[in-house]
Structures are given as structure tokens and as C-alpha cells.
Amino acid sequence: MAQHARQAVSVYYRPHPVTPANHPSPPLQARAESRQLGGDCLSGSVSLPNSKKMVMAGGSMLALAALLVTPHLGEGEAQPVASDACIKLEQVQNPVSRDRLRRLLALEAASPKAAVRTLLNQPHCVLPPTTGRNGGQTEREAYPLEFDPTTWLIVTYENNQYTGYDFSFHR
């Protein structure tokens, strides 16, 4: 049994096409120049020598322009965050059930504070006042939720009228 030498074949290997005997191959110098330019002399496609450099320069200029347009991004005045620390404890525990929460959500804005207090009873604590939408003082009261004691229902009032609610998580 005769053994034949195997040729190593790579996935990336692409043999050059064989040129017919009557067709002259391009001179070696033309092939070298074509490869330096990034093209293949046999396929006839030649790319620009500095195309990568031009793309990098254009991208750098675009990034520089973006930095010049927004030099102080993120340095604007930060809005003060309302503190969720109690300034006055009213009740030791007065959790709000799902049913009372559902009834509060059905309550219309601008309802009197007394109507909300009738529905929710006394708050667990009173939070520091904040500035409201109209520039007036907003009173805030906190009620823990019965089904999730780490979450508080924050009820807000302006001029003794109910203006809305919010939730404070991770107590």
C-alpha cells in the first residue's frame, strides 16, 4: 500500500488561480503594489490607502465636536430630593390594607384632607414639607402598607386638600 503525502489545507487558505499558459500573469511588482494599497491585483479592486485613517480622523472630530457642544453635561443644578425621614410620629403602626388603598386611588384630587383622614385614619408619621406644583407648601404623611411593611404610601396635601400620593420603597 502506497502512502501519499497529504497537503495541509487551512480554512483561511485560498490558492491563487492558475493562469493559462497563453495569458501572461501580472508582473510581480504590480502585485506587491496592489497588496500595499490593500487590494488584490487579480480581482481588480483597489481600496484607498488612507481610508482607515480618514474614518478615525472623522470620528475623532465628531467626538470632539460633541464634547464642545455639551461641555458641562451633568453639572446643572440638582433638584433637591424630598427627605423621607419622619419629623413627627403619629401612630406606632397603622398599616393600609389593599381595600383602603383601592378606595384612596378612587378618591378625587382636591378632596378635603378630613375625607382622606377618615379613610386612612391617623398617619404613621409626618414627613418634612416640600414645595408644591404651585409654589406653595405641600404637607406629606406616610402610611405603611399592610401587605408590604417596607413600602410606605406617601399622601400629599396642599392647602388642606388632597393632591396625590407616592410610594417610598425599602424602608
PASEBA-1860 file (N, C-alpha, C; in nm, 3 decimals):
! residues 171
1> MAQHARQA> 0.083/-0.116/0.000/0.000/0.000/0.000/0.089/0.124/0.000 ~ 0.068/0.208/-0.093/0.150/0.329/-0.106/0.082/0.443/-0.031 ~ 0.164/0.519/0.037/0.109/0.632/0.110/0.139/0.760/0.033 ~ 0.038/0.843/0.028/0.052/0.971/-0.042/0.066/1.082/0.061 ~ 0.149/1.176/0.030/0.165/1.292/0.119/0.039/1.376/0.113 ~ -0.011/1.412/0.229/-0.133/1.495/0.235/-0.094/1.642/0.238 ~ -0.169/1.719/0.169/-0.146/1.863/0.172/-0.221/1.923/0.290 ~ -0.156/2.011/0.362/-0.223/2.080/0.471/-0.313/2.187/0.411
9> VSVYYRPH> -0.440/2.182/0.447/-0.536/2.278/0.395/-0.595/2.355/0.512 ~ -0.594/2.483/0.503/-0.649/2.569/0.607/-0.781/2.625/0.561 ~ -0.865/2.658/0.656/-0.992/2.720/0.623/-0.968/2.857/0.562 ~ -0.860/2.921/0.603/-0.830/3.055/0.557/-0.742/3.057/0.432 ~ -0.697/2.942/0.389/-0.608/2.934/0.274/-0.691/2.943/0.147 ~ -0.646/3.028/0.055/-0.713/3.042/-0.072/-0.605/3.040/-0.179 ~ -0.596/2.930/-0.253/-0.490/2.924/-0.355/-0.516/3.025/-0.466 ~ -0.407/3.074/-0.523/-0.418/3.167/-0.635/-0.466/3.090/-0.757
17> PVTPANHP> -0.550/3.153/-0.837/-0.597/3.083/-0.958/-0.480/3.062/-1.055 ~ -0.488/2.952/-1.119/-0.384/2.919/-1.217/-0.413/2.995/-1.344 ~ -0.311/3.063/-1.394/-0.329/3.140/-1.517/-0.297/3.050/-1.636 ~ -0.373/3.062/-1.741/-0.345/2.981/-1.861/-0.208/3.015/-1.919 ~ -0.153/2.922/-1.989/-0.019/2.939/-2.046/-0.014/3.053/-2.146 ~ -0.124/3.075/-2.218/-0.122/3.180/-2.319/-0.156/3.318/-2.261 ~ -0.192/3.325/-2.131/-0.225/3.452/-2.068/-0.112/3.490/-1.974 ~ -0.047/3.603/-1.998/0.065/3.641/-1.911/0.014/3.685/-1.774
25> SPPLQARA> 0.086/3.648/-1.670/0.048/3.691/-1.535/0.100/3.832/-1.512 ~ 0.037/3.908/-1.421/0.083/4.044/-1.396/0.223/4.042/-1.337 ~ 0.300/4.142/-1.362/0.436/4.146/-1.308/0.433/4.143/-1.155 ~ 0.539/4.090/-1.095/0.547/4.077/-0.951/0.541/4.213/-0.882 ~ 0.600/4.314/-0.941/0.598/4.447/-0.879/0.455/4.502/-0.873 ~ 0.374/4.480/-0.974/0.235/4.527/-0.974/0.156/4.457/-0.865 ~ 0.182/4.327/-0.844/0.112/4.254/-0.737/0.149/4.312/-0.600 ~ 0.277/4.340/-0.578/0.322/4.393/-0.449/0.261/4.530/-0.423
33> ESRQLGGD> 0.258/4.617/-0.525/0.200/4.750/-0.508/0.051/4.740/-0.477 ~ -0.017/4.648/-0.541/-0.160/4.631/-0.518/-0.187/4.587/-0.376 ~ -0.106/4.495/-0.324/-0.126/4.446/-0.187/-0.095/4.555/-0.086 ~ 0.003/4.642/-0.116/0.034/4.751/-0.025/-0.083/4.849/-0.016 ~ -0.156/4.862/-0.124/-0.271/4.951/-0.125/-0.395/4.885/-0.064 ~ -0.387/4.758/-0.030/-0.499/4.691/0.032/-0.588/4.619/-0.066 ~ -0.551/4.609/-0.190/-0.636/4.544/-0.289/-0.574/4.416/-0.340 ~ -0.643/4.353/-0.427/-0.597/4.230/-0.489/-0.585/4.258/-0.637
41> CLSGSVSL> -0.465/4.242/-0.692/-0.444/4.279/-0.831/-0.522/4.190/-0.926 ~ -0.555/4.070/-0.883/-0.628/3.980/-0.972/-0.776/4.014/-0.976 ~ -0.828/4.065/-0.868/-0.971/4.096/-0.867/-0.999/4.234/-0.923 ~ -0.898/4.318/-0.928/-0.916/4.450/-0.986/-0.970/4.552/-0.887 ~ -0.990/4.514/-0.760/-1.043/4.611/-0.664/-0.927/4.668/-0.582 ~ -0.919/4.797/-0.577/-0.814/4.864/-0.502/-0.881/4.963/-0.408 ~ -0.849/4.954/-0.278/-0.909/5.047/-0.183/-0.814/5.164/-0.162 ~ -0.867/5.269/-0.105/-0.786/5.387/-0.079/-0.684/5.357/0.030
49> PNSKKMVM> -0.565/5.409/0.020/-0.461/5.377/0.118/-0.489/5.434/0.257 ~ -0.557/5.544/0.265/-0.576/5.611/0.394/-0.720/5.607/0.442 ~ -0.800/5.512/0.394/-0.941/5.512/0.431/-0.961/5.490/0.580 ~ -0.883/5.403/0.642/-0.897/5.379/0.786/-0.856/5.504/0.864 ~ -0.751/5.569/0.819/-0.706/5.690/0.886/-0.811/5.801/0.874 ~ -0.875/5.808/0.758/-0.976/5.910/0.737/-1.098/5.885/0.826 ~ -1.137/5.760/0.841/-1.250/5.727/0.927/-1.217/5.760/1.072 ~ -1.096/5.727/1.116/-1.055/5.758/1.253/-1.051/5.909/1.276
57> AGGSMLAL> -0.999/5.984/1.181/-0.992/6.129/1.196/-1.133/6.189/1.200 ~ -1.222/6.141/1.114/-1.359/6.191/1.113/-1.432/6.160/1.242 ~ -1.415/6.039/1.293/-1.478/6.001/1.419/-1.425/6.082/1.536 ~ -1.295/6.108/1.535/-1.236/6.189/1.642/-1.289/6.332/1.639 ~ -1.303/6.388/1.520/-1.355/6.523/1.507/-1.501/6.530/1.554 ~ -1.578/6.427/1.523/-1.717/6.422/1.566/-1.726/6.414/1.718 ~ -1.642/6.333/1.779/-1.641/6.322/1.926/-1.599/6.454/1.990 ~ -1.500/6.520/1.933/-1.455/6.649/1.985/-1.567/6.753/1.974
65> AALLVTPH> -1.637/6.754/1.862/-1.748/6.849/1.845/-1.858/6.823/1.947 ~ -1.886/6.696/1.976/-1.988/6.663/2.076/-1.947/6.711/2.214 ~ -1.820/6.700/2.247/-1.772/6.748/2.377/-1.778/6.900/2.387 ~ -1.751/6.969/2.277/-1.755/7.114/2.278/-1.897/7.167/2.287 ~ -1.992/7.095/2.230/-2.131/7.138/2.233/-2.189/7.122/2.374 ~ -2.152/7.015/2.444/-2.205/6.989/2.579/-2.091/6.980/2.680 ~ -2.021/7.090/2.708/-1.906/7.082/2.798/-1.943/7.060/2.944 ~ -2.060/7.104/2.986/-2.097/7.096/3.127/-2.213/7.000/3.147
73> LGEGEAQP> -2.217/6.893/3.073/-2.324/6.795/3.084/-2.321/6.731/3.223 ~ -2.433/6.733/3.291/-2.441/6.672/3.423/-2.401/6.763/3.538 ~ -2.359/6.885/3.508/-2.316/6.977/3.613/-2.424/7.078/3.648 ~ -2.545/7.061/3.595/-2.654/7.154/3.622/-2.697/7.145/3.767 ~ -2.785/7.235/3.805/-2.833/7.236/3.942/-2.916/7.111/3.967 ~ -2.882/7.040/4.070/-2.956/6.919/4.105/-3.082/6.959/4.180 ~ -3.191/6.891/4.147/-3.316/6.915/4.218/-3.306/6.853/4.357 ~ -3.344/6.924/4.460/-3.338/6.867/4.594/-3.435/6.751/4.607
81> VASDACIK> -3.390/6.645/4.670/-3.472/6.527/4.690/-3.544/6.543/4.823 ~ -3.674/6.516/4.821/-3.752/6.528/4.944/-3.708/6.420/5.042 ~ -3.688/6.460/5.165/-3.646/6.367/5.268/-3.763/6.282/5.313 ~ -3.737/6.153/5.334/-3.841/6.063/5.383/-3.822/6.031/5.530 ~ -3.751/6.117/5.602/-3.732/6.098/5.745/-3.849/6.163/5.818 ~ -3.907/6.091/5.911/-4.022/6.142/5.987/-3.979/6.260/6.074 ~ -4.062/6.364/6.074/-4.038/6.474/6.167/-4.131/6.463/6.287 ~ -4.236/6.379/6.274/-4.329/6.361/6.385/-4.397/6.225/6.370
89> LEQVQNPV> -4.385/6.141/6.471/-4.453/6.011/6.472/-4.594/6.029/6.529 ~ -4.693/5.984/6.454/-4.832/5.996/6.497/-4.880/5.865/6.560 ~ -4.869/5.757/6.487/-4.915/5.625/6.531/-4.797/5.529/6.528 ~ -4.796/5.433/6.620/-4.690/5.333/6.618/-4.701/5.250/6.491 ~ -4.818/5.197/6.463/-4.844/5.124/6.338/-4.987/5.149/6.296 ~ -5.006/5.183/6.172/-5.139/5.198/6.115/-5.130/5.157/5.969 ~ -5.112/5.025/5.942/-5.092/4.982/5.804/-5.219/4.999/5.719 ~ -5.196/5.028/5.592/-5.305/5.048/5.497/-5.330/4.916/5.425
97> SRDRLRRL> -5.454/4.870/5.429/-5.489/4.744/5.361/-5.507/4.770/5.212 ~ -5.516/4.663/5.136/-5.538/4.676/4.990/-5.671/4.744/4.962 ~ -5.772/4.713/5.042/-5.904/4.771/5.020/-5.902/4.922/5.044 ~ -5.838/4.966/5.153/-5.829/5.111/5.179/-5.744/5.181/5.073 ~ -5.639/5.113/5.025/-5.557/5.170/4.918/-5.639/5.186/4.790 ~ -5.719/5.086/4.758/-5.804/5.092/4.638/-5.903/5.208/4.649 ~ -5.960/5.228/4.768/-6.055/5.339/4.787/-5.985/5.475/4.778 ~ -5.861/5.483/4.825/-5.786/5.608/4.813/-5.758/5.640/4.666
105> LALEAASP> -5.723/5.539/4.589/-5.694/5.562/4.447/-5.818/5.608/4.371 ~ -5.936/5.572/4.420/-6.061/5.615/4.356/-6.101/5.755/4.401 ~ -6.039/5.806/4.507/-6.072/5.938/4.560/-6.023/6.046/4.464 ~ -6.104/6.148/4.445/-6.067/6.255/4.353/-5.968/6.351/4.417 ~ -5.884/6.409/4.332/-5.791/6.512/4.380/-5.873/6.632/4.426 ~ -5.815/6.711/4.513/-5.878/6.830/4.572/-5.987/6.792/4.672 ~ -5.992/6.665/4.713/-6.083/6.626/4.822/-6.028/6.684/4.951 ~ -6.114/6.711/5.048/-6.064/6.767/5.174/-5.975/6.668/5.249
113> KAAVRTLL> -5.880/6.721/5.322/-5.787/6.640/5.400/-5.864/6.552/5.500 ~ -5.974/6.604/5.554/-6.054/6.529/5.651/-6.111/6.402/5.588 ~ -6.149/6.406/5.459/-6.204/6.287/5.393/-6.097/6.179/5.379 ~ -5.974/6.218/5.350/-5.864/6.122/5.338/-5.833/6.064/5.475 ~ -5.830/6.150/5.577/-5.802/6.103/5.713/-5.911/6.006/5.761 ~ -6.036/6.029/5.721/-6.145/5.938/5.757/-6.121/5.802/5.694 ~ -6.073/5.800/5.573/-6.047/5.676/5.501/-5.925/5.603/5.554 ~ -5.816/5.675/5.579/-5.689/5.612/5.616/-5.657/5.616/5.765
121> NQPHCVLP> -5.735/5.689/5.844/-5.708/5.709/5.987/-5.584/5.797/6.005 ~ -5.527/5.796/6.122/-5.410/5.878/6.152/-5.287/5.822/6.078 ~ -5.199/5.910/6.029/-5.079/5.861/5.960/-4.979/5.801/6.058 ~ -4.890/5.719/6.006/-4.783/5.663/6.088/-4.685/5.774/6.127 ~ -4.651/5.859/6.029/-4.562/5.972/6.058/-4.587/6.085/5.961 ~ -4.541/6.203/6.001/-4.549/6.323/5.917/-4.409/6.348/5.863 ~ -4.401/6.370/5.733/-4.272/6.394/5.666/-4.250/6.544/5.651 ~ -4.126/6.586/5.628/-4.099/6.730/5.609/-4.176/6.785/5.489
129> PTTGRNGG> -4.223/6.909/5.498/-4.296/6.967/5.384/-4.202/6.994/5.266 ~ -4.261/6.995/5.148/-4.186/7.027/5.026/-4.256/7.141/4.954 ~ -4.195/7.188/4.847/-4.257/7.291/4.764/-4.345/7.223/4.661 ~ -4.470/7.265/4.652/-4.567/7.203/4.561/-4.556/7.255/4.419 ~ -4.649/7.210/4.336/-4.651/7.249/4.195/-4.676/7.398/4.178 ~ -4.759/7.454/4.265/-4.793/7.596/4.255/-4.701/7.684/4.339 ~ -4.596/7.627/4.393/-4.503/7.703/4.474/-4.539/7.707/4.621 ~ -4.654/7.652/4.659/-4.695/7.651/4.799/-4.636/7.532/4.873
137> QTEREAYP> -4.658/7.530/5.004/-4.608/7.420/5.087/-4.695/7.296/5.067 ~ -4.631/7.182/5.054/-4.700/7.054/5.042/-4.677/6.974/5.169 ~ -4.785/6.937/5.235/-4.776/6.851/5.353/-4.771/6.706/5.306 ~ -4.692/6.625/5.377/-4.681/6.483/5.340/-4.697/6.396/5.463 ~ -4.776/6.289/5.447/-4.798/6.193/5.555/-4.769/6.054/5.503 ~ -4.713/5.970/5.590/-4.672/5.835/5.550/-4.754/5.729/5.623 ~ -4.791/5.627/5.545/-4.865/5.512/5.597/-4.797/5.385/5.547 ~ -4.757/5.293/5.635/-4.700/5.166/5.586/-4.811/5.081/5.523
145> LEFDPTTW> -4.773/5.000/5.424/-4.869/4.911/5.360/-4.878/4.781/5.439 ~ -4.999/4.732/5.455/-5.021/4.610/5.532/-4.957/4.488/5.465 ~ -4.963/4.483/5.333/-4.911/4.368/5.259/-4.763/4.379/5.227 ~ -4.701/4.496/5.251/-4.557/4.514/5.233/-4.510/4.625/5.328 ~ -4.479/4.590/5.453/-4.443/4.692/5.552/-4.318/4.773/5.519 ~ -4.235/4.726/5.425/-4.116/4.803/5.388/-4.149/4.916/5.290 ~ -4.271/4.918/5.240/-4.314/5.022/5.147/-4.414/5.113/5.217 ~ -4.396/5.243/5.201/-4.487/5.340/5.261/-4.568/5.408/5.151
153> LIVTYENN> -4.692/5.436/5.183/-4.778/5.519/5.099/-4.760/5.662/5.149 ~ -4.720/5.752/5.060/-4.700/5.893/5.096/-4.817/5.971/5.037 ~ -4.896/6.034/5.123/-5.012/6.113/5.080/-4.974/6.260/5.091 ~ -5.005/6.338/4.986/-4.968/6.480/4.984/-5.092/6.569/4.985 ~ -5.077/6.684/5.051/-5.185/6.783/5.061/-5.127/6.921/5.034 ~ -5.207/7.006/4.971/-5.177/7.149/4.958/-5.301/7.225/5.001 ~ -5.284/7.319/5.091/-5.396/7.398/5.143/-5.508/7.309/5.197 ~ -5.471/7.205/5.271/-5.565/7.110/5.331/-5.652/7.039/5.227
161> QYTGYDFS> -5.600/7.024/5.106/-5.670/6.948/5.002/-5.577/6.838/4.953 ~ -5.633/6.721/4.930/-5.559/6.605/4.882/-5.510/6.632/4.740 ~ -5.379/6.618/4.717/-5.324/6.642/4.583/-5.270/6.517/4.516 ~ -5.245/6.411/4.592/-5.195/6.289/4.529/-5.124/6.199/4.627 ~ -5.057/6.100/4.571/-4.987/6.001/4.653/-4.859/5.959/4.584 ~ -4.775/5.894/4.658/-4.650/5.839/4.606/-4.616/5.719/4.694 ~ -4.516/5.644/4.654/-4.471/5.531/4.733/-4.323/5.550/4.765 ~ -4.285/5.509/4.883/-4.144/5.511/4.923/-4.106/5.367/4.954
169> FHR> -4.005/5.316/4.885/-3.967/5.175/4.895/-3.844/5.158/4.984 ~ -3.823/5.036/5.029/-3.703/4.994/5.104/-3.687/5.070/5.235 ~ -3.781/5.061/5.316/-3.777/5.124/5.449/-3.699/5.039/5.543
END
